[in-house]
Amino acid sequence: MRTKSTQTRTADGGSPALTQNGSVIEMSRERFEELVSDALDTVPPELAALVDNVVVLVEDDAPSDDPDLLGLYDGIALTERDSSYSVVMPDRITVFRNPTLRMCESDEEVVEEVRITVVHEIAHHFGIDDDRLHELGYA
C-alpha cells in the first residue's frame, strides 16, 4: 500500500513570515539543496543505513491544493513492505523550498526547519505517524 504522509504546514496558515526589512527570506535553490543535504548528513549512520530505496528531492513549490506544505513522503514505509516488495520505483521525500522560506524569519530558522522536515519525512519512511512525531517535537 503506497502512502503519502505530510509535514506540518506553515505556522500561521500560510501568511509569509517577514524579515526585519519586511520581505520574505530569500535563498537560492542551490543553498537550500545544501541545507537538505546537510540535514541528511545529521541522520545517525545506523539509521541512515536502514533507509532503503528512497530519493530526496527539493521542489520550489508545494502542490497547488496544499501550498503551505513543507515536505512530503510518498512511498511504502518499511513497516508496510512484505515479500512482494521488489522492482519498484523509489519512495520520494520532497522538501518544498518556498513554503519553508515563507514561514521562516531568518537563515537560522530555515536551517532548523529544513532539519525538522527532513527528519519528519524520514520518520514516515520508518513507519512513524504524525501523532508520534508531534509527541517527539518533529511535527
C-alpha positions in Angstrom: 0.0 0.0 0.0 1.5 3.3 -1.1 1.1 6.1 1.4 1.5 9.8 1.4 2.5 11.4 4.7 2.7 15.1 5.1 4.7 17.6 7.1 3.3 20.4 9.2 2.0 23.4 7.4 3.3 26.9 7.9 2.7 28.1 11.5 0.3 30.9 10.6 -1.7 29.1 7.9 0.4 30.3 5.0 1.0 34.1 5.5 4.6 34.8 4.7 6.9 35.5 7.6 8.6 38.8 7.2 12.2 39.5 7.9 13.4 42.7 9.7 13.3 44.6 6.4 9.7 43.5 5.7 10.5 40.8 3.0 10.3 37.1 2.8 13.6 35.2 3.3 15.5 34.8 0.1 17.7 31.8 -0.5 18.9 30.3 -3.8 17.8 26.8 -4.7 21.4 25.6 -4.6 21.8 26.9 -1.0 18.5 25.3 0.0 19.6 22.0 -1.5 22.8 22.2 0.5 20.7 22.6 3.7 18.7 19.5 2.8 22.0 17.6 2.2 23.4 18.9 5.5 20.2 17.7 7.3 20.6 14.3 5.7 24.1 14.2 7.0 22.8 14.6 10.6 20.9 11.3 10.4 22.8 8.8 12.6 24.7 6.4 10.4 22.9 3.4 12.0 19.6 4.8 10.8 20.8 6.1 7.5 22.0 2.5 6.7 18.4 1.3 7.1 16.9 3.8 4.6 16.0 1.7 1.6 15.1 2.8 -1.9 14.4 6.5 -1.2 15.2 9.6 -3.2 15.2 13.0 -1.6 14.1 15.9 -3.8 13.8 19.7 -3.5 10.9 21.4 -5.3 10.3 25.1 -5.2 6.5 25.0 -4.6 4.2 22.6 -2.8 1.2 21.2 -4.7 -1.4 23.9 -5.5 -4.0 22.1 -3.4 -1.7 22.3 -0.3 0.5 25.4 -0.9 1.8 25.5 2.7 3.1 22.0 2.7 6.8 21.9 3.8 7.6 18.2 3.0 6.1 15.1 1.7 6.9 11.4 1.9 5.4 9.4 -0.9 6.1 5.7 -0.7 5.7 2.4 1.1 7.0 2.6 4.7 9.5 0.0 5.8 6.9 -1.3 8.2 4.4 -1.9 5.4 6.8 -3.8 3.0 6.5 -7.5 2.6 7.9 -10.2 0.3 6.1 -8.8 -2.7 8.1 -5.5 -2.4 10.5 -5.7 -5.4 11.3 -3.9 -8.6 9.5 -0.7 -7.5 10.2 2.9 -8.1 12.0 4.6 -5.2 10.0 6.2 -2.4 10.2 10.0 -2.6 10.8 12.6 0.1 10.2 16.1 -1.2 11.1 19.2 0.7 9.4 22.4 -0.6 11.6 25.5 -0.7 9.1 28.4 -1.0 6.7 27.4 1.8 9.7 26.9 4.1 11.2 30.3 3.2 7.8 32.0 3.7 7.4 30.7 7.3 11.0 31.4 8.5 12.2 34.8 9.7 16.0 34.1 9.5 18.5 31.9 7.8 19.0 30.1 11.1 15.3 29.3 11.2 15.5 27.9 7.7 18.3 25.6 8.7 16.3 24.3 11.7 13.1 23.9 9.7 14.8 22.0 6.9 16.3 19.7 9.5 13.0 19.1 11.2 11.3 18.5 7.9 13.9 16.0 6.7 13.8 14.1 9.9 10.0 14.1 9.9 9.8 12.7 6.4 12.5 10.0 7.0 10.5 9.0 10.1 7.5 8.4 7.8 9.8 6.0 5.8 10.3 4.1 9.0 6.5 4.0 9.6 6.3 6.6 12.3 3.0 8.5 12.1 2.3 12.2 12.5 0.8 11.8 16.0 4.0 10.2 17.3 6.2 12.8 15.5 4.2 15.5 17.1 4.9 14.0 20.5 8.6 13.9 19.7 8.6 17.5 18.5 9.0 16.8 14.8 5.7 18.0 13.5 
